[in-house]
Amino acid sequence: MIKLRQQRGAALFVGIFLITVVVVFAAVVALTSATQQLGQARAGLAQQAWYAAAARMEGAIESIVSSDVCPAGGPTSTLGYDTVLSCSSESVSEGGNDYEVYTLEVTASQGSLSDPVFVRRSVRAQVAD
């Protein structure tokens, strides 16, 4: 039988080991949670960027329908995102009818490539009047 005096330090080592295991587990849980939240934030920003590009696209389409001219391109701010519109037109003759086909592309972005959260989405469309 082991005497009580020989077992004095065992509880200290077991306690330190348990505290270490709990701290490591808590760190893993915190890191996993932070990673998931960052991923969800990026997905939300990407969806917002798509909506900003779609909003600028809708305005460009309305401009084409109302005036039969490519809208002014270049960068502007739409819903907090930097949007760039490019438009080109091509004359088409089909079945004796002549009409214009407009090709539109809008890119919405926020941040820069060096930022930890950089978002860019593009939308393309063709419009015929």
N, C-alpha and C positions, 0 to 999 in steps of 0.2 A: 504494500500500500504506500502511496506517495503522501508524504507529510504535507500539511497545510503550508508550512514555511517555504516549501520548494515551488509552490504555485503562485506566488505573489505577483510576478510580472506578466503572466499570461493574459489577464484581463486587460491590461494596458495595450498589449499588441493587438488583441481582438478588437478593442474599441477603436484604435487608430485605423485598422484595416476597414472596419465598417464605415467609419466617417469618410475615408478615402473613396470607397465604392459609391457611397451616396453622392458625394461631390462630383465624381466623374459622371454618374448617371444624370444628375441635374444639368451639368454642362452640355451633355449630348442632347438632352431634351430642349434646352434653351437654343442651341445652335440649329436644331431641326426646325423649331418654331420660327426662328428669325428667317431661315431660308425659305420656308413656305410663305411667310408674309411678304417677303420681297418678290417672290414669284407672282403672287396674286396682285401685288401693286403694279408690277410690270405688265401683266395681262390687262389690267384695268386701264392703264395709260395707253396701251396699244389700241384698245377698243375706242378710247376717246380720240386718239389720233385718226382712226378710220372715220369716225363721225365728223371730225373737222374737215377731212378731205372730201367726204361725201357732201357736206354742207357747201363747201366752195364749188364743188362740181355742179350741184343743183343751181346755184346762182349763175354759173357760166352757161349752163344749158338754157336757163330762162333768158339770158341775154342773147343767145344765138336765136332762139325761137322768136323773140320780139324784134330783133334788128337785123338778122341774117348777116352778122359780122362776128368774127372771133373777138371775144372779150379781151380786155387788156390783161396781159399776163404779169408775171413778176411776183415777188414775195409780198405777202400781206399776213396779218395776224387774224386767224379765225379760231374762235373758241379757245384762245390761249396757246395755240400752236402756230408755228410758222408754216404757211402754205405757199406753194409755188405752183402756178398754173401755166401750162403750155398748151397752145392751140394751133392747129394747122387745118387748112381746108384744101379740098381737092374737088375740081369740077368733074362731074360724072354725066355721061350721055348714055341713056339707056332707053331703048324703045321709042326714040324720038323725043324723049323728055330730057331736059338738062336741069341738073340740080347740084347743090353743093353737099359734100359730106365732110363734116368737121370731126377731127380727132382731138380729143381732150385728154390731158393727163394732169392730175393734181397730186402733189406729194405734200403730206403734212408731217412735220417733225418737231421734236422738242428736245433740247439739250444738244450736246456734241458727242462725238465718238469717244472722247476721253472721260465722259461722265459715267458714273456707275449705272445710271438709268437713262439710256438713250432710246428714243422711240421714233420710228419712221414708218409711215404707211402710205401707199400709193393707190390711186383709183384711176382707171382708164375707161373711156367711153367714146363711142362714135355716135354722132347726131346728124340726121339728115332732115332738111326742112321740106 
